[in-house]
Amino acid sequence: MNARKTSEHIRIGAGSFVSGELFVFAHGGDIEVGRDCFIDRDARIWSAASIKISDQVVIGPGVNIFDNLTHPLSAAQRHAQIRSIFTVGHPAEINLDERPVSIGRGAQIGAGSIILRGVEIGENIVVPPGSIVTKSLLGGS
């Protein structure tokens, strides 16, 4: 899905297979999927800033990756967002406290995991199924 109404904000590299949902918000968002990636069914990748998935990444079923809060925390602002979505579409101006997400080459994100805003996953890192990742995982040196 693309609330930005232009295809330039979702890019998928050669040899990649996407069975999940890629979504960019109307006010911003950019998703780049590298080459030879696999994004399994029911995965949800929502961007209001930037999500970069490097080459040869495997993302399991039911994974959620968000570079934003998805909705305002204030009840009044949240209700205004929902009213906008239901009547005229996603708002073109909204603050969802966005922070870019990046996933390094060869990483594997296990089924049902959640990757939250501001997280960087390093090369060849394996995120176990069902994980909630709130801080970067860069591996040892």
OpenMM code with the backbone's topology and positions (N, CA, C; nanometers):
from openmm import Vec3, app, unit

residues = "MET ASN ALA ARG LYS THR SER GLU HIS ILE ARG ILE GLY ALA GLY SER PHE VAL SER GLY GLU LEU PHE VAL PHE ALA HIS GLY GLY ASP ILE GLU VAL GLY ARG ASP CYS PHE ILE ASP ARG ASP ALA ARG ILE TRP SER ALA ALA SER ILE LYS ILE SER ASP GLN VAL VAL ILE GLY PRO GLY VAL ASN ILE PHE ASP ASN LEU THR HIS PRO LEU SER ALA ALA GLN ARG HIS ALA GLN ILE ARG SER ILE PHE THR VAL GLY HIS PRO ALA GLU ILE ASN LEU ASP GLU ARG PRO VAL SER ILE GLY ARG GLY ALA GLN ILE GLY ALA GLY SER ILE ILE LEU ARG GLY VAL GLU ILE GLY GLU ASN ILE VAL VAL PRO PRO GLY SER ILE VAL THR LYS SER LEU LEU GLY GLY SER".split()
positions = [
    Vec3(0.0850, -0.1173, 0.0000),
    Vec3(0.0000, 0.0000, 0.0000),
    Vec3(0.0892, 0.1231, 0.0000),
    Vec3(0.0379, 0.2274, -0.0584),
    Vec3(0.1197, 0.3452, -0.0723),
    Vec3(0.0339, 0.4695, -0.0564),
    Vec3(0.0285, 0.5240, 0.0648),
    Vec3(-0.0511, 0.6437, 0.0884),
    Vec3(0.0149, 0.7676, 0.0294),
    Vec3(0.1424, 0.7578, -0.0117),
    Vec3(0.2120, 0.8721, -0.0722),
    Vec3(0.1744, 0.8892, -0.2189),
    Vec3(0.1102, 0.7900, -0.2769),
    Vec3(0.0553, 0.7969, -0.4127),
    Vec3(0.1606, 0.8164, -0.5212),
    Vec3(0.2813, 0.7676, -0.4966),
    Vec3(0.3860, 0.7654, -0.5982),
    Vec3(0.4725, 0.6430, -0.5736),
    Vec3(0.5108, 0.5749, -0.6794),
    Vec3(0.5821, 0.4480, -0.6658),
    Vec3(0.7291, 0.4639, -0.6286),
    Vec3(0.7829, 0.5826, -0.6306),
    Vec3(0.9261, 0.6003, -0.6050),
    Vec3(0.9664, 0.5752, -0.4600),
    Vec3(0.8718, 0.5605, -0.3689),
    Vec3(0.9050, 0.5450, -0.2276),
    Vec3(0.9052, 0.4008, -0.1793),
    Vec3(0.8761, 0.3067, -0.2689),
    Vec3(0.8888, 0.1639, -0.2382),
    Vec3(0.9682, 0.1018, -0.3523),
    Vec3(1.0890, 0.0510, -0.3185),
    Vec3(1.1762, -0.0075, -0.4200),
    Vec3(1.2134, -0.1500, -0.3789),
    Vec3(1.2037, -0.2422, -0.4736),
    Vec3(1.2318, -0.3834, -0.4467),
    Vec3(1.3388, -0.4303, -0.5439),
    Vec3(1.4492, -0.4846, -0.4894),
    Vec3(1.5617, -0.5296, -0.5700),
    Vec3(1.5325, -0.6573, -0.6474),
    Vec3(1.6144, -0.6805, -0.7484),
    Vec3(1.6023, -0.7987, -0.8345),
    Vec3(1.6118, -0.9268, -0.7530),
    Vec3(1.5305, -1.0237, -0.7885),
    Vec3(1.5342, -1.1539, -0.7247),
    Vec3(1.4663, -1.1604, -0.5890),
    Vec3(1.4051, -1.0509, -0.5445),
    Vec3(1.3382, -1.0503, -0.4145),
    Vec3(1.1930, -1.0920, -0.4292),
    Vec3(1.1409, -1.1553, -0.3235),
    Vec3(1.0024, -1.2010, -0.3198),
    Vec3(0.9353, -1.1389, -0.1984),
    Vec3(0.8249, -1.0703, -0.2227),
    Vec3(0.7517, -1.0048, -0.1144),
    Vec3(0.6098, -1.0591, -0.1103),
    Vec3(0.5763, -1.1288, -0.0009),
    Vec3(0.4407, -1.1784, 0.0183),
    Vec3(0.3691, -1.0981, 0.1262),
    Vec3(0.4440, -1.0163, 0.1994),
    Vec3(0.3870, -0.9351, 0.3065),
    Vec3(0.3435, -0.7986, 0.2574),
    Vec3(0.3126, -0.7109, 0.3509),
    Vec3(0.2604, -0.5768, 0.3220),
    Vec3(0.3694, -0.4717, 0.3401),
    Vec3(0.3905, -0.3906, 0.2369),
    Vec3(0.4794, -0.2754, 0.2443),
    Vec3(0.3911, -0.1516, 0.2389),
    Vec3(0.4090, -0.0594, 0.3354),
    Vec3(0.3218, 0.0581, 0.3430),
    Vec3(0.4040, 0.1817, 0.3754),
    Vec3(0.3855, 0.2884, 0.2981),
    Vec3(0.4432, 0.4186, 0.3309),
    Vec3(0.3293, 0.5152, 0.3588),
    Vec3(0.3471, 0.5957, 0.4642),
    Vec3(0.2465, 0.6917, 0.5068),
    Vec3(0.2404, 0.8109, 0.4116),
    Vec3(0.1304, 0.8849, 0.4132),
    Vec3(0.1109, 0.9998, 0.3237),
    Vec3(0.2085, 1.1129, 0.3537),
    Vec3(0.2456, 1.1294, 0.4805),
    Vec3(0.3328, 1.2413, 0.5176),
    Vec3(0.4807, 1.2104, 0.4982),
    Vec3(0.5161, 1.0864, 0.4719),
    Vec3(0.6549, 1.0488, 0.4522),
    Vec3(0.6710, 0.8990, 0.4571),
    Vec3(0.7885, 0.8554, 0.4279),
    Vec3(0.8165, 0.7122, 0.4315),
    Vec3(0.8879, 0.6679, 0.3063),
    Vec3(0.9782, 0.5723, 0.3250),
    Vec3(1.0579, 0.5199, 0.2150),
    Vec3(1.0991, 0.3782, 0.2529),
    Vec3(1.0725, 0.2827, 0.1653),
    Vec3(1.1106, 0.1439, 0.1895),
    Vec3(1.1983, 0.0973, 0.0740),
    Vec3(1.3160, 0.0455, 0.1096),
    Vec3(1.4064, -0.0104, 0.0096),
    Vec3(1.4370, -0.1541, 0.0489),
    Vec3(1.4041, -0.2471, -0.0406),
    Vec3(1.4322, -0.3889, -0.0206),
    Vec3(1.5434, -0.4246, -0.1184),
    Vec3(1.6516, -0.4826, -0.0675),
    Vec3(1.7659, -0.5183, -0.1508),
    Vec3(1.7383, -0.6362, -0.2433),
    Vec3(1.8447, -0.6886, -0.2995),
    Vec3(1.8375, -0.8018, -0.3926),
    Vec3(1.8263, -0.9340, -0.3160),
    Vec3(1.7551, -1.0284, -0.3784),
    Vec3(1.7473, -1.1659, -0.3291),
    Vec3(1.6972, -1.1762, -0.1845),
    Vec3(1.6005, -1.0937, -0.1504),
    Vec3(1.5380, -1.0979, -0.0179),
    Vec3(1.4095, -1.1802, -0.0234),
    Vec3(1.3673, -1.2286, 0.0920),
    Vec3(1.2410, -1.3004, 0.1027),
    Vec3(1.1634, -1.2407, 0.2194),
    Vec3(1.0457, -1.1884, 0.1903),
    Vec3(0.9575, -1.1332, 0.2936),
    Vec3(0.8314, -1.2180, 0.2921),
    Vec3(0.8136, -1.2957, 0.3977),
    Vec3(0.7092, -1.3974, 0.4040),
    Vec3(0.5704, -1.3369, 0.4269),
    Vec3(0.4702, -1.4213, 0.4162),
    Vec3(0.3306, -1.3799, 0.4300),
    Vec3(0.3040, -1.3188, 0.5670),
    Vec3(0.2104, -1.2285, 0.5685),
    Vec3(0.1658, -1.1603, 0.6895),
    Vec3(0.2725, -1.0725, 0.7551),
    Vec3(0.3867, -1.0542, 0.6890),
    Vec3(0.4841, -0.9564, 0.7393),
    Vec3(0.4273, -0.8183, 0.7081),
    Vec3(0.4534, -0.7233, 0.7972),
    Vec3(0.4009, -0.5871, 0.7821),
    Vec3(0.5174, -0.4912, 0.8021),
    Vec3(0.5491, -0.4129, 0.6984),
    Vec3(0.6587, -0.3167, 0.7040),
    Vec3(0.6001, -0.1796, 0.6747),
    Vec3(0.5940, -0.0938, 0.7776),
    Vec3(0.5294, 0.0375, 0.7665),
    Vec3(0.6326, 0.1465, 0.7885),
    Vec3(0.6457, 0.2360, 0.6921),
    Vec3(0.7453, 0.3428, 0.7011),
    Vec3(0.6832, 0.4808, 0.6949),
    Vec3(0.7278, 0.5660, 0.7872),
    Vec3(0.6968, 0.7085, 0.7834),
    Vec3(0.8268, 0.7887, 0.7734),
    Vec3(0.9405, 0.7191, 0.7774),
    Vec3(1.0729, 0.7814, 0.7645),
    Vec3(1.1526, 0.7028, 0.6610),
    Vec3(1.2206, 0.5963, 0.7058),
    Vec3(1.3028, 0.5172, 0.6149),
    Vec3(1.3269, 0.3781, 0.6726),
    Vec3(1.2998, 0.2771, 0.5906),
    Vec3(1.3338, 0.1392, 0.6256),
    Vec3(1.4170, 0.0847, 0.5108),
    Vec3(1.5413, 0.0455, 0.5424),
    Vec3(1.6323, -0.0085, 0.4416),
    Vec3(1.6638, -0.1526, 0.4779),
    Vec3(1.6310, -0.2425, 0.3863),
    Vec3(1.6570, -0.3853, 0.4029),
    Vec3(1.7625, -0.4219, 0.2992),
    Vec3(1.8804, -0.4628, 0.3463),
    Vec3(1.9914, -0.4935, 0.2566),
    Vec3(1.9684, -0.6254, 0.1834),
    Vec3(2.0630, -0.6647, 0.1015),
    Vec3(2.0546, -0.7860, 0.0193),
    Vec3(2.0497, -0.9126, 0.1047),
    Vec3(1.9842, -1.0145, 0.0510),
    Vec3(1.9799, -1.1504, 0.1048),
    Vec3(1.9235, -1.1585, 0.2470),
    Vec3(1.8286, -1.0722, 0.2781),
    Vec3(1.7620, -1.0740, 0.4084),
    Vec3(1.6393, -1.1640, 0.3999),
    Vec3(1.6160, -1.2422, 0.5045),
    Vec3(1.4974, -1.3273, 0.5142),
    Vec3(1.4132, -1.2762, 0.6303),
    Vec3(1.2877, -1.2447, 0.6000),
    Vec3(1.1943, -1.1954, 0.7007),
    Vec3(1.0786, -1.2957, 0.7081),
    Vec3(1.0618, -1.3558, 0.8253),
    Vec3(0.9648, -1.4629, 0.8439),
    Vec3(0.8208, -1.4146, 0.8464),
    Vec3(0.7272, -1.5092, 0.8525),
    Vec3(0.5854, -1.4746, 0.8541),
    Vec3(0.5465, -1.4001, 0.9814),
    Vec3(0.4560, -1.3056, 0.9662),
    Vec3(0.4020, -1.2340, 1.0805),
    Vec3(0.4961, -1.1343, 1.1451),
    Vec3(0.6061, -1.1005, 1.0787),
    Vec3(0.6999, -1.0016, 1.1326),
    Vec3(0.6419, -0.8618, 1.1138),
    Vec3(0.6622, -0.7742, 1.2117),
    Vec3(0.6235, -0.6335, 1.2014),
    Vec3(0.7487, -0.5479, 1.2132),
    Vec3(0.7660, -0.4546, 1.1183),
    Vec3(0.8775, -0.3602, 1.1215),
    Vec3(0.8185, -0.2216, 1.1062),
    Vec3(0.8389, -0.1370, 1.2081),
    Vec3(0.7832, -0.0018, 1.2092),
    Vec3(0.8944, 0.0985, 1.2384),
    Vec3(0.9045, 0.2036, 1.1575),
    Vec3(0.9997, 0.3120, 1.1868),
    Vec3(0.9285, 0.4297, 1.2539),
    Vec3(0.8118, 0.4051, 1.3079),
    Vec3(0.7267, 0.5100, 1.3640),
    Vec3(0.6336, 0.4490, 1.4692),
    Vec3(0.5583, 0.5354, 1.5370),
    Vec3(0.4640, 0.4883, 1.6395),
    Vec3(0.3342, 0.4338, 1.5799),
    Vec3(0.3091, 0.4528, 1.4532),
    Vec3(0.1907, 0.4141, 1.3749),
    Vec3(0.0682, 0.5006, 1.4027),
    Vec3(0.0614, 0.5633, 1.5196),
    Vec3(-0.0471, 0.6565, 1.5503),
    Vec3(-0.0007, 0.7482, 1.6635),
    Vec3(-0.0600, 0.8664, 1.6750),
    Vec3(-0.0232, 0.9553, 1.7865),
    Vec3(-0.0578, 0.8915, 1.9207),
    Vec3(0.0175, 0.9271, 2.0238),
    Vec3(-0.0095, 0.8737, 2.1575),
    Vec3(-0.1243, 0.9471, 2.2257),
    Vec3(-0.1462, 1.0735, 2.1918),
    Vec3(-0.2572, 1.1510, 2.2473),
    Vec3(-0.3897, 1.0977, 2.1911),
    Vec3(-0.4851, 1.0734, 2.2782),
    Vec3(-0.6150, 1.0212, 2.2337),
    Vec3(-0.6821, 1.1148, 2.1337),
    Vec3(-0.6804, 1.2450, 2.1586),
    Vec3(-0.7445, 1.3409, 2.0682),
    Vec3(-0.6781, 1.3394, 1.9300),
    Vec3(-0.5451, 1.3366, 1.9283),
    Vec3(-0.4742, 1.3331, 1.7994),
    Vec3(-0.4964, 1.1991, 1.7285),
    Vec3(-0.5021, 1.0906, 1.8045),
    Vec3(-0.5267, 0.9586, 1.7467),
    Vec3(-0.6642, 0.9528, 1.6816),
    Vec3(-0.7647, 1.0079, 1.7482),
    Vec3(-0.8996, 1.0096, 1.6913),
    Vec3(-0.9051, 1.0983, 1.5673),
    Vec3(-0.8323, 1.2090, 1.5675),
    Vec3(-0.8267, 1.2964, 1.4489),
    Vec3(-0.7622, 1.2217, 1.3322),
    Vec3(-0.6574, 1.1435, 1.3589),
    Vec3(-0.5931, 1.0651, 1.2540),
    Vec3(-0.6904, 0.9631, 1.1954),
    Vec3(-0.7628, 0.8927, 1.2813),
    Vec3(-0.8587, 0.7920, 1.2344),
    Vec3(-0.9698, 0.8569, 1.1520),
    Vec3(-1.0225, 0.9718, 1.2003),
    Vec3(-1.1257, 1.0434, 1.1231),
    Vec3(-1.0730, 1.0794, 0.9848),
    Vec3(-0.9496, 1.1266, 0.9778),
    Vec3(-0.8894, 1.1626, 0.8495),
    Vec3(-0.8782, 1.0407, 0.7584),
    Vec3(-0.8268, 0.9293, 0.8123),
    Vec3(-0.8109, 0.8077, 0.7318),
    Vec3(-0.9458, 0.7627, 0.6759),
    Vec3(-1.0502, 0.7656, 0.7579),
    Vec3(-1.1815, 0.7180, 0.7156),
    Vec3(-1.2524, 0.8129, 0.6187),
    Vec3(-1.2188, 0.9410, 0.6220),
    Vec3(-1.2922, 1.0366, 0.5383),
    Vec3(-1.2151, 1.0842, 0.4155),
    Vec3(-1.0878, 1.1207, 0.4326),
    Vec3(-1.0127, 1.1751, 0.3173),
    Vec3(-0.8825, 1.1020, 0.2904),
    Vec3(-0.8450, 1.0072, 0.3758),
    Vec3(-0.7198, 0.9336, 0.3589),
    Vec3(-0.6199, 0.9697, 0.4674),
    Vec3(-0.5041, 0.9087, 0.4584),
    Vec3(-0.3995, 0.9327, 0.5592),
    Vec3(-0.3587, 1.0793, 0.5605),
    Vec3(-0.3404, 1.1380, 0.6797),
    Vec3(-0.3062, 1.2802, 0.6880),
    Vec3(-0.1686, 1.3092, 0.6283),
    Vec3(-0.1581, 1.4210, 0.5586),
    Vec3(-0.0316, 1.4617, 0.4967),
    Vec3(0.0615, 1.5274, 0.5978),
    Vec3(0.0077, 1.5656, 0.7128),
    Vec3(0.0902, 1.6244, 0.8181),
    Vec3(0.0547, 1.5580, 0.9504),
    Vec3(0.1540, 1.4904, 1.0090),
    Vec3(0.1341, 1.4223, 1.1368),
    Vec3(0.2720, 1.3877, 1.1922),
    Vec3(0.2846, 1.3871, 1.3239),
    Vec3(0.4101, 1.3489, 1.3873),
    Vec3(0.3926, 1.2112, 1.4498),
    Vec3(0.4671, 1.1134, 1.3977),
    Vec3(0.4628, 0.9777, 1.4518),
    Vec3(0.5975, 0.9392, 1.5135),
    Vec3(0.6764, 1.0398, 1.5518),
    Vec3(0.8068, 1.0201, 1.6156),
    Vec3(0.8919, 0.9185, 1.5389),
    Vec3(0.9106, 0.9460, 1.4099),
    Vec3(0.9807, 0.8562, 1.3201),
    Vec3(1.1301, 0.8472, 1.3495),
    Vec3(1.1855, 0.7263, 1.3317),
    Vec3(1.3297, 0.7018, 1.3407),
    Vec3(1.3627, 0.5896, 1.2431),
    Vec3(1.4601, 0.6106, 1.1544),
    Vec3(1.4921, 0.5105, 1.0510),
    Vec3(1.5270, 0.3730, 1.1086),
    Vec3(1.5011, 0.2703, 1.0285),
    Vec3(1.5351, 0.1316, 1.0606),
    Vec3(1.6216, 0.0787, 0.9470),
    Vec3(1.7260, 0.0009, 0.9811),
    Vec3(1.8052, -0.0645, 0.8763),
    Vec3(1.8342, -0.2084, 0.9177),
    Vec3(1.8334, -0.2954, 0.8172),
    Vec3(1.8587, -0.4375, 0.8388),
    Vec3(1.9722, -0.4774, 0.7453),
    Vec3(2.0811, -0.5285, 0.8034),
    Vec3(2.2022, -0.5595, 0.7288),
    Vec3(2.1933, -0.6841, 0.6435),
    Vec3(2.2836, -0.6906, 0.5494),
    Vec3(2.2943, -0.8014, 0.4535),
    Vec3(2.2955, -0.9365, 0.5262),
    Vec3(2.2151, -1.0303, 0.4758),
    Vec3(2.2146, -1.1666, 0.5267),
    Vec3(2.1443, -1.1873, 0.6594),
    Vec3(2.0825, -1.0830, 0.7142),
    Vec3(2.0114, -1.0984, 0.8415),
    Vec3(1.8878, -1.1859, 0.8233),
    Vec3(1.8467, -1.2494, 0.9326),
    Vec3(1.7248, -1.3297, 0.9334),
    Vec3(1.6387, -1.2827, 1.0493),
    Vec3(1.5136, -1.2495, 1.0170),
    Vec3(1.4201, -1.2024, 1.1191),
    Vec3(1.3150, -1.3120, 1.1378),
    Vec3(1.3149, -1.3745, 1.2563),
    Vec3(1.2286, -1.4892, 1.2838),
    Vec3(1.0812, -1.4546, 1.2892),
    Vec3(0.9992, -1.5537, 1.2632),
    Vec3(0.8541, -1.5410, 1.2586),
    Vec3(0.7993, -1.4690, 1.3812),
    Vec3(0.7063, -1.3779, 1.3580),
    Vec3(0.6364, -1.3100, 1.4655),
    Vec3(0.7176, -1.2048, 1.5388),
    Vec3(0.8368, -1.1748, 1.4934),
    Vec3(0.9194, -1.0735, 1.5596),
    Vec3(0.8690, -0.9334, 1.5289),
    Vec3(0.9052, -0.8401, 1.6164),
    Vec3(0.8697, -0.6995, 1.5984),
    Vec3(0.9985, -0.6185, 1.6053),
    Vec3(1.0246, -0.5394, 1.5014),
    Vec3(1.1408, -0.4513, 1.4961),
    Vec3(1.0860, -0.3088, 1.5078),
    Vec3(1.1291, -0.2353, 1.6109),
    Vec3(1.0747, -0.1031, 1.6364),
    Vec3(1.1646, 0.0085, 1.5849),
    Vec3(1.1108, 0.1284, 1.5818),
    Vec3(1.1759, 0.2467, 1.5257),
    Vec3(1.3141, 0.2705, 1.5845),
    Vec3(1.4055, 0.3154, 1.4983),
    Vec3(1.5401, 0.3497, 1.5400),
    Vec3(1.6361, 0.2326, 1.5511),
    Vec3(1.5927, 0.1128, 1.5172),
    Vec3(1.6752, -0.0075, 1.5335),
    Vec3(1.7597, -0.0321, 1.4085),
    Vec3(1.8834, -0.0741, 1.4325),
    Vec3(1.9711, -0.1200, 1.3250),
    Vec3(2.0067, -0.2656, 1.3553),
    Vec3(1.9830, -0.3530, 1.2570),
    Vec3(2.0189, -0.4937, 1.2670),
    Vec3(2.1431, -0.5124, 1.1797),
    Vec3(2.2500, -0.5662, 1.2358),
    Vec3(2.3754, -0.5820, 1.1619),
    Vec3(2.3732, -0.6975, 1.0635),
    Vec3(2.4819, -0.7074, 0.9860),
    Vec3(2.4965, -0.8146, 0.8870),
    Vec3(2.4924, -0.9512, 0.9527),
    Vec3(2.4199, -1.0436, 0.8891),
    Vec3(2.4121, -1.1845, 0.9287),
    Vec3(2.3581, -1.2075, 1.0698),
    Vec3(2.2953, -1.1083, 1.1292),
    Vec3(2.2336, -1.1247, 1.2610),
    Vec3(2.1067, -1.2083, 1.2457),
    Vec3(2.0850, -1.3008, 1.3387),
    Vec3(1.9623, -1.3807, 1.3415),
    Vec3(1.8787, -1.3328, 1.4605),
    Vec3(1.7582, -1.2864, 1.4316),
    Vec3(1.6636, -1.2454, 1.5351),
    Vec3(1.5706, -1.3640, 1.5580),
    Vec3(1.5714, -1.4222, 1.6783),
    Vec3(1.4881, -1.5399, 1.7044),
    Vec3(1.3385, -1.5107, 1.6892),
    Vec3(1.2603, -1.6114, 1.6536),
    Vec3(1.1164, -1.5935, 1.6403),
    Vec3(1.0544, -1.5355, 1.7676),
    Vec3(0.9569, -1.4465, 1.7488),
    Vec3(0.8837, -1.3900, 1.8609),
    Vec3(0.9556, -1.2793, 1.9357),
    Vec3(1.0706, -1.2353, 1.8861),
    Vec3(1.1474, -1.1303, 1.9539),
    Vec3(1.0821, -0.9940, 1.9367),
    Vec3(1.1009, -0.9081, 2.0361),
    Vec3(1.0650, -0.7672, 2.0249),
    Vec3(1.1958, -0.6908, 2.0342),
    Vec3(1.2375, -0.6285, 1.9232),
    Vec3(1.3680, -0.5638, 1.9160),
    Vec3(1.3488, -0.4130, 1.9313),
    Vec3(1.3988, -0.3600, 2.0435),
    Vec3(1.3853, -0.2168, 2.0735),
    Vec3(1.5178, -0.1425, 2.0660),
    Vec3(1.6282, -0.2201, 2.0588),
    Vec3(1.7620, -0.1607, 2.0512),
    Vec3(1.8392, -0.2287, 1.9392),
    Vec3(1.9372, -0.1596, 1.8845),
    Vec3(2.0151, -0.2120, 1.7724),
    Vec3(2.0905, -0.3385, 1.8104),
    Vec3(2.1023, -0.4303, 1.7126),
    Vec3(2.1785, -0.5550, 1.7250),
    Vec3(2.2855, -0.5535, 1.6172),
    Vec3(2.4083, -0.5277, 1.6567),
    Vec3(2.5134, -0.5097, 1.5568),
    Vec3(2.6148, -0.6221, 1.5538),
    Vec3(2.6078, -0.7156, 1.6440),
    Vec3(2.7026, -0.8276, 1.6457),
    Vec3(2.8345, -0.7888, 1.7088),
    Vec3(2.9185, -0.8867, 1.7291),
    Vec3(3.0483, -0.8626, 1.7897),
    Vec3(3.1548, -0.8308, 1.6869),
    Vec3(3.2676, -0.7822, 1.7346),
    Vec3(3.3774, -0.7559, 1.6419),
    Vec3(3.4985, -0.8360, 1.6793),
] * unit.nanometer
topology = app.Topology()
chain = topology.addChain("A")
for resn in residues:
    res = topology.addResidue(resn, chain)
    for name in ("N", "CA", "C"):
        topology.addAtom(name, app.Element.getBySymbol(name[0]), res)
